[in-house]
Amino acid sequence: MLRATNQLYDDTELGGIQMMQNGNRGTELSRREWMLTAAGLLIATRAAGQSKLLPLNSSGLDHLSITVPDAVAAATFYGKIFDPQVFHERTGVQRYYVRIGSAYLALGPQANATPFIDHIAAGVTDFVEADFGKPEIKTQITDAGLAAAGGALPMLSDPDNLRLQLVNTTHGLFDTLMPGGRVTIQPPALTPMGLDHIMVSVTDVEKSAAHYRKLFGPEASRDKQRVWFKLADTKLGLEAVAPGQKPRFSHYCVKVAGFDPKTATAKLAKLGVKAETGNEKNTLRFRDLYNLSVEAIAG
């Protein structure tokens, strides 16, 4: 999977660490001893942090996965709008990836599929994927009345079986990917900064709100139609599904740098994409080539 490759480094200077022994005599730790001690403390600290999963210490929405009949066509469409340099898996199913600033879109091919957002993902500080299967984590999930989705990835299912994947905040660009070339030599129509929000259309808003409270804590706001949860500088919204529709991730919104609605509308029009005023304030909405709804908002 793909994410902006920002890494965190520990800039603490080595040396100068002393231990007092035998009264007034100090001995300086060797570099190797210092590194071993620091590593031990780090491991112990992370292990302690991992023992408690809930509520999630989320760094925000990380990515969303979309199932489409043609991943190349979808990557070409989104690449022209958000980032021309796309990526794909080195081997196996040719899933394509398009960066949207600090987040990304994963596009999985499935012949004759009705396009839909398969799952979303949230970054979790100090999360270790292998720990998700440990008994103590499973107990926390079960005791909270939550359900782990099937499959190899660490996912949780909401009351409508819509899935949320958990990823480490700093997971970076995975080594299973390789550059897939540029879909155009032109700059993208929009300059994405990351996800702003994802809207979830649910069968029972209150039941779903109770579920997401267990994951992210109390809701940040609500009105007659929607409930909002804050995940760092991103949001997850809940609304009642429209009559005759199935529960789903109904749309997502991307933060755009230097966003001007008129300019953005004109640039999208040059790509054959029609934009209109979005449901949220100061947003534009457009449909992708598979009629999935996308919003843009000032970052």
C-alpha positions, -999 to +999 in steps of 0.1 A: +000+000+000+009+036-005+013+067+017+034+098+016+068+087+027+073+110+056+093+092+083+099+100+120+135+101+133+148+103+168+172+132+169+184+126+204+222+130+206+243+101+216+269+103+243+270+123+275+250+098+295+266+089+327+259+067+356+272+074+391+289+045+406+308+041+439+299+075+452+316+102+432+330+081+403+311+084+370+315+061+341+302+069+306+281+043+289+295+030+257+276+037+225+266+000+222+254+000+258+234+032+252+218+018+221+209-015+237+194+004+267+174+028+245+162-001+223+150-020+254+131+010+267+115+016+233+104-019+230+090-019+265+072+014+258+057+002+226+047-032+241+029-013+269+011+009+244+000-020+223-017-037+252-046-013+249-061-009+215-094+008+223-103+036+220-080+040+189-053+067+191-060+076+155-039+099+134-067+103+108-082+087+078-054+069+058-069+055+026-099+040+010-102+009-012-124+010-043-135-021-062-138-013-100-141-034-132-109-018-146-082-006-122-061+009-150-090+031-163-098+042-127-061+050-120-059+070-152-090+090-142-079+097-107-043+103-117-052+131-140-072+148-112-049+141-081-015+127-090-003+115-124+024+092-109+005+060-101+017+028-085+007-009-087+015-042-071+047-059-082+030-093-084-004-108-081-036-089-086-028-056-104-043-032-078-034+004-086-028+032-062-032+070-066-019+094-039-042+121-026-017+140-006-010+123+028-037+096+019-043+074-011-068+055-032-064+017-037-081+005-068-088-032-070-100-048-102-130-072-103-145-080-137-182-071-140-183-057-105-206-029-095-181-003-084-181+005-046-159+016-018-149-018-003-134-005+029-117+026+045-087+028+067-075+048+097-040+054+109-033+043+145-003+055+165+021+026+174-002+000+159+014-033+150-006-054+126+007-087+140-007-078+174-043-077+161-045-115+163-032-117+199-056-131+226-055-099+247-065-077+217-092-102+206-106-100+242-107-062+241-126-064+208-150-090+220-156-073+254-164-040+236-191-058+215-172-053+183-166-077+154-134-084+136-139-088+099-126-120+083-095-121+062-058-114+067-060-077+072-067-061+107-103-049+101-134-042+122-169-044+109-197-019+118-234-029+123-239-029+085-207-050+079-189-020+065-152-024+072-125-002+088-089-013+084-063-003+110-028+007+098+002+021+115+005+059+112+039+057+096+035+026+074+049+044+044+053+031+009+051-007+011+078-027-008+051-047-026+045-017-049+063-003-078+059+028-099+033+024-127+044+054-147+026+087-153-009+087-167-003+122-182+025+147-186+002+174-175+000+186-139-030+173-119-062+193-120-063+196-082-035+196-056-046+172-029-035+175+007-053+144+022-087+132+031-111+156+048-139+132+056-157+101+045-195+098+047-211+065+058-247+058+049-261+035+076-293+016+084-295+029+120-276+061+128-278+057+166-267+021+165-237+029+142-228+060+164-226+037+194-202+014+174-179+042+163-179+057+199-161+026+210-135+032+184-130+070+184-146+083+216-176+107+217-188+123+186-175+158+178-209+171+166-243+162+154-274+176+138-308+162+127-292+144+098-256+136+106-233+125+133-196+135+130-165+118+146-132+135+146-101+115+137-072+139+142-076+164+114-101+143+094-137+133+101-161+103+097-197+112+091-228+090+096-261+096+079-293+075+074-292+055+041-317+067+015-348+046+010-341+018-015-303+021-011-279-002+006-256+009+035-223+020+021-195+045+021-214+071+001-187+096-007-153+109+003-140+145+004-104+155-004-086+186+010-072+207-018-044+233-016-052+267-031-088+256-037-109+280-057-143+265-068-144+283-102-109+274-111-113+238-100-146+235-119-129+248-151-099+224-147-122+194-142-143+204-172-112+202-194-110+166-184-146+160-192-156+160-155-187+180-145-185+196-110-213+210-090-219+224-055-214+197-028-236+189+002-211+203+027-204+240+028-178+254+004-173+221-014-175+209-050-188+175-059-181+154-090-186+118-102-159+095-112-161+073-144-180+047-124-205+073-109-189+072-074-193+105-056-162+126-047-160+160-030-132+186-029-128+213-002-102+239+007-073+224+027 
